[in-house]
Amino acid sequence: MRTGQPKHEAQLPNLRSIRRACGLELYRTAKRLKQYIPAELVQQAEEIYVKRVVGNLLWIHENRSNRKKLADWWEDELSEEIAALWNVDRESLADAFRKAFGG
């Protein structure tokens, strides 16, 4: 049993799990766009996404059960930059992310 950690309290995710989650969310988003996104652009978007998540990790961890709030954060913080990188419409990207993410 873990000592020093209250029962039912989740730990902060490690960098590997953050990368995997961000990559999976972007993959699902790109799939819902129904448009080809080159692998190198997906990789660049994933790096941007991971950096922003790590920068806001405490807030994201506190709101981990509120998918709508997390999707709103993604739309405000990341959708414009990734839409410009992928050369897609921001609203359609945000809509695809919400459908993929569940928020």
Contacts in CASP RR format, 6 or more apart in sequence:
PFRMAT RR
TARGET T0000
AUTHOR 0000-0000-0000
METHOD contacts of the structure
MODEL  1
MRTGQPKHEAQLPNLRSIRRACGLELYRTAKRLKQYIPAELVQQAEEIYV
KRVVGNLLWIHENRSNRKKLADWWEDELSEEIAALWNVDRESLADAFRKA
FGG
5 11 0 8 1.000
10 61 0 8 1.000
10 64 0 8 1.000
12 57 0 8 1.000
12 58 0 8 1.000
12 61 0 8 1.000
13 21 0 8 1.000
13 57 0 8 1.000
13 61 0 8 1.000
15 50 0 8 1.000
15 54 0 8 1.000
18 50 0 8 1.000
18 53 0 8 1.000
18 54 0 8 1.000
18 57 0 8 1.000
19 46 0 8 1.000
19 50 0 8 1.000
22 46 0 8 1.000
22 49 0 8 1.000
22 50 0 8 1.000
22 53 0 8 1.000
23 42 0 8 1.000
23 46 0 8 1.000
23 49 0 8 1.000
25 49 0 8 1.000
25 97 0 8 1.000
25 100 0 8 1.000
25 101 0 8 1.000
26 42 0 8 1.000
26 45 0 8 1.000
26 46 0 8 1.000
26 49 0 8 1.000
26 82 0 8 1.000
27 42 0 8 1.000
28 100 0 8 1.000
28 101 0 8 1.000
29 93 0 8 1.000
29 96 0 8 1.000
29 97 0 8 1.000
29 100 0 8 1.000
29 101 0 8 1.000
30 37 0 8 1.000
30 42 0 8 1.000
30 86 0 8 1.000
30 96 0 8 1.000
31 100 0 8 1.000
32 96 0 8 1.000
32 99 0 8 1.000
32 100 0 8 1.000
33 86 0 8 1.000
33 88 0 8 1.000
33 92 0 8 1.000
33 93 0 8 1.000
33 96 0 8 1.000
35 88 0 8 1.000
37 86 0 8 1.000
41 85 0 8 1.000
41 86 0 8 1.000
44 85 0 8 1.000
45 82 0 8 1.000
45 85 0 8 1.000
45 86 0 8 1.000
48 78 0 8 1.000
48 81 0 8 1.000
48 82 0 8 1.000
48 85 0 8 1.000
49 78 0 8 1.000
49 82 0 8 1.000
52 77 0 8 1.000
52 78 0 8 1.000
53 60 0 8 1.000
56 73 0 8 1.000
56 77 0 8 1.000
59 73 0 8 1.000
60 70 0 8 1.000
60 73 0 8 1.000
63 69 0 8 1.000
63 70 0 8 1.000
63 73 0 8 1.000
64 70 0 8 1.000
67 101 0 8 1.000
67 102 0 8 1.000
67 103 0 8 1.000
68 103 0 8 1.000
70 101 0 8 1.000
70 103 0 8 1.000
71 97 0 8 1.000
71 98 0 8 1.000
71 101 0 8 1.000
71 102 0 8 1.000
71 103 0 8 1.000
74 94 0 8 1.000
74 97 0 8 1.000
74 101 0 8 1.000
75 94 0 8 1.000
75 97 0 8 1.000
75 98 0 8 1.000
79 90 0 8 1.000
79 93 0 8 1.000
79 94 0 8 1.000
79 97 0 8 1.000
80 90 0 8 1.000
82 93 0 8 1.000
83 89 0 8 1.000
83 90 0 8 1.000
83 93 0 8 1.000
86 93 0 8 1.000
END
